[in-house]
Every structure is written in structure tokens, then in C-alpha cells.
Amino acid sequence: MPFILLVTGIALLPGPNMMLYVSQTIAYGRKAGWLTVAGITSAFVVHITATVLGVTALLTEAPMVFSTIQVAGAAYLVFLAYKIWKAPPVQMLNFERVEQMPLLSFWVKGFVGNVLNPQTTILYFSLLPQFIKPEQGHFVQQNLTLGGIQMLCSTVTNVTVVYVVSEATGAINSNHRRQLIIRRIMAAILAIFALKLLWAKLP
């Protein structure tokens, strides 16, 4: 139970992943937000696998590799922030624009954004070991179980946030000026989180 409460609380904290799926929800609607969340969840599998195989631990011995991931992740978020900033206001109440876009693109945004998110790497590297009990053995199984619980809690939380945000998009998108202001605020926040990634450090 403490682990569930902890990872749910972490999922509720504003961060690069949240800013990514919230910005996509505001800009393109609920379906886009949920697909972005699906991409983020899929990327957790990569991080869990890297942790189990010891790849994440190797990053402590290869700071240049970790720095490269930081820069790539920050650059990708800045790129997405720029696209959100420059996109013209649209009426999203009928979601026609989303249906005309490749739906896979939203999944890719979430997946790439989270794979290149060093904060997720740090989360698995520093958090999971605290809840692993060596006396019980089955190191890999414990990692996979804890990782699975984190994925489930995070996904449920993220899907819920998307739903709440999408319910508010009607008021936002009904006024083009208001929509433009909100989207540019979201783009600016996403860019700020991108810069914060550059200061992330492994424990």
C-alpha cells in the first residue's frame, strides 16, 4: 500500500509526462490525450527492462550517455513545445482534425517523450530498490511486480487527468483567443520542464 500511494502521488505531480499528455489533450482532444498516455505507459516497459537488465545502473558509470539522453529528451520536448506554440487556434469540439491525423503520432509522442525522460530513469533507479526485499529473493520478479504496479497506478492516474482536462476544453476551445493563450502557456511550461531535464542527476 505505501508503494501504491507513493507512485500515485508521483504521477499526480506536474512533470514532463503530465505536461505532454495535458498539452495534447488541450490541443487535440481526449482521444489524443489517451493515445499519448498509452505511449507513455509503453515507454515504462523500456525503463523497467533496462532496470532489470542493469542497464540503468550502468548509467552511473557512463555519465556521457546519461547526458546524451538528457539533451535528446530536452530537445524533443522543446520541439513539441514549439509545435504547440506555433499551431493556429482550432475549433476542437467536433474533433474532426484528430480523426484526420495519424493517431499513431500521438502514441509516438508519448513513447519517445518518456523514453528520453531522465526523470523516469531516476525514478526506477532510486525508487524500486527501496521496496525490494533481498531476503525474499526473486530480484527480477520483485522488480517486474513493482514496475507493473507503478505502470498501472500511473496509467489510471494519467487517464483520469486526461478525462478531467478534456471536460474543460469546451470552455477553452469555444474562444480562439483563450485557446491560443492556454496552449501557449502549456507550450511554455513544457519548454521549462524540458530545460529542467538538463539538471536531472542520478543519485
C-alpha positions in Angstrom: 0.0 0.0 0.0 2.8 2.6 0.8 4.3 1.9 -2.6 0.9 2.4 -4.4 0.3 5.7 -2.6 3.8 6.8 -3.4 3.8 6.1 -7.1 0.2 7.5 -7.4 1.4 10.7 -5.7 4.4 10.9 -8.0 2.1 10.5 -11.0 0.0 13.5 -9.8 3.0 15.8 -9.6 3.4 18.1 -12.6 6.3 16.9 -14.7 7.3 16.4 -18.4 5.0 13.4 -18.9 2.0 15.2 -17.5 2.7 18.4 -19.4 3.0 16.3 -22.6 -0.3 14.5 -22.4 -2.2 17.5 -21.0 -1.0 19.7 -23.8 -2.0 17.1 -26.4 -5.4 16.8 -24.8 -6.0 20.6 -24.8 -4.8 20.9 -28.4 -6.3 17.8 -30.0 -8.9 16.4 -27.6 -9.5 13.4 -25.3 -8.5 10.7 -27.8 -5.2 12.3 -28.5 -4.5 12.6 -24.7 -5.3 9.0 -24.1 -3.1 7.8 -27.0 -0.3 9.9 -25.6 -0.8 8.3 -22.2 -0.6 4.9 -24.0 2.7 5.8 -25.5 4.0 7.0 -22.1 2.9 3.7 -20.5 4.6 1.7 -23.2 7.8 3.5 -22.6 7.7 2.4 -18.9 8.3 -1.1 -20.2 11.6 0.0 -21.7 12.6 1.6 -18.4 11.6 -1.5 -16.4 13.5 -3.7 -18.8 16.6 -1.5 -18.5 16.4 -1.6 -14.8 16.1 -5.4 -14.6 19.0 -5.9 -17.0 21.2 -3.5 -15.1 21.4 -1.0 -18.0 20.1 1.8 -15.8 22.8 1.1 -13.2 25.5 1.3 -15.9 24.5 4.9 -16.5 26.1 5.8 -13.2 29.4 4.7 -14.8 28.7 6.4 -18.1 27.7 10.0 -17.4 28.2 10.9 -21.0 25.5 8.5 -22.1 23.1 9.9 -19.4 23.9 13.4 -20.5 23.1 12.5 -24.1 19.7 11.2 -23.0 19.1 14.4 -21.1 19.9 16.6 -24.1 17.9 14.5 -26.5 14.9 14.4 -24.2 15.1 18.2 -23.6 15.4 18.9 -27.3 12.4 16.7 -28.1 10.2 18.4 -25.6 11.3 21.8 -26.8 10.4 20.7 -30.4 6.9 19.6 -29.2 6.5 22.9 -27.3 7.4 24.8 -30.4 4.8 22.9 -32.5 2.1 23.6 -29.9 3.1 27.3 -29.7 3.0 27.8 -33.4 -0.1 25.8 -34.1 -3.1 28.1 -35.0 -6.2 28.0 -32.8 -8.8 25.5 -34.0 -12.3 24.5 -33.0 -11.9 21.1 -31.4 -15.5 20.5 -30.2 -16.1 18.1 -33.1 -12.6 16.5 -33.0 -12.6 16.3 -36.9 -9.0 17.3 -37.0 -7.9 14.5 -34.8 -9.6 11.9 -37.0 -7.7 13.3 -40.0 -4.3 12.9 -38.2 -2.3 9.7 -37.9 -3.4 8.5 -34.5 -0.1 6.6 -34.1 1.6 10.0 -34.0 0.2 10.7 -30.5 1.4 7.3 -29.2 4.8 8.0 -30.6 5.0 11.4 -28.9 4.2 9.8 -25.6 6.6 6.9 -26.1 9.6 8.9 -27.3 9.0 11.7 -24.7 9.0 9.2 -21.8 11.9 7.0 -23.2 14.0 10.1 -23.3 12.8 11.4 -19.9 15.7 11.0 -17.5 13.4 11.6 -14.6 11.7 8.3 -15.3 15.2 6.6 -15.4 16.0 8.2 -12.0 12.6 7.1 -10.6 13.2 3.4 -11.4 16.9 3.6 -10.4 16.3 5.2 -7.0 12.8 4.2 -6.0 12.3 0.5 -6.8 15.4 -0.8 -4.8 13.9 0.8 -1.6 10.9 -1.6 -1.8 12.8 -4.8 -2.9 13.3 -7.3 0.0 16.6 -9.2 -0.6 15.5 -11.9 1.9 12.6 -12.9 -0.4 14.9 -13.4 -3.4 13.4 -13.3 -6.9 15.1 -10.0 -7.6 13.8 -9.9 -11.2 10.2 -10.9 -10.2 10.1 -8.2 -7.5 11.3 -5.6 -10.0 8.7 -6.6 -12.5 5.9 -6.6 -9.9 6.8 -3.2 -8.6 7.3 -1.8 -12.1 3.9 -3.3 -13.1 2.2 -1.7 -10.1 3.8 1.7 -10.9 2.7 1.4 -14.6 -0.9 0.6 -13.5 -1.2 3.4 -11.0 0.4 5.9 -13.3 -1.8 4.9 -16.2 -5.0 5.1 -14.2 -4.0 8.5 -12.8 -3.0 9.8 -16.3 -6.2 8.6 -18.0 -8.2 10.3 -15.3 -6.4 13.6 -15.6 -6.9 13.5 -19.4 -10.7 13.0 -18.9 -10.9 15.9 -16.4 -8.9 18.2 -18.7 -10.9 17.2 -21.7 -14.1 18.1 -19.9 -12.7 21.6 -19.5 -11.6 22.0 -23.2 -15.1 23.0 -24.3 -14.8 26.3 -22.5 -11.2 26.7 -23.7 -11.8 26.0 -27.3 -15.0 27.9 -27.7 -12.9 31.1 -27.7 -9.9 31.2 -30.1 -8.1 33.8 -28.2 -8.5 32.0 -24.9 -7.4 28.7 -26.6 -4.3 30.4 -28.0 -3.3 31.8 -24.6 -3.8 28.5 -22.8 -1.9 26.5 -25.5 1.0 28.9 -25.4 1.1 28.8 -21.6 1.2 25.0 -21.9 4.0 25.2 -24.5 6.0 27.5 -22.3 5.6 25.2 -19.3 6.6 22.2 -21.4 9.7 24.1 -22.5 10.5 24.9 -18.9 10.3 21.3 -17.9 12.5 20.4 -20.9 15.2 22.8 -19.5 14.8 21.2 -16.0 15.6 17.8 -17.5 19.1 19.1 -18.2 19.7 19.4 -14.4 18.4 15.9 -13.5 21.1 13.8 -11.9 21.3 10.1 -11.0 21.6 9.5 -7.2 
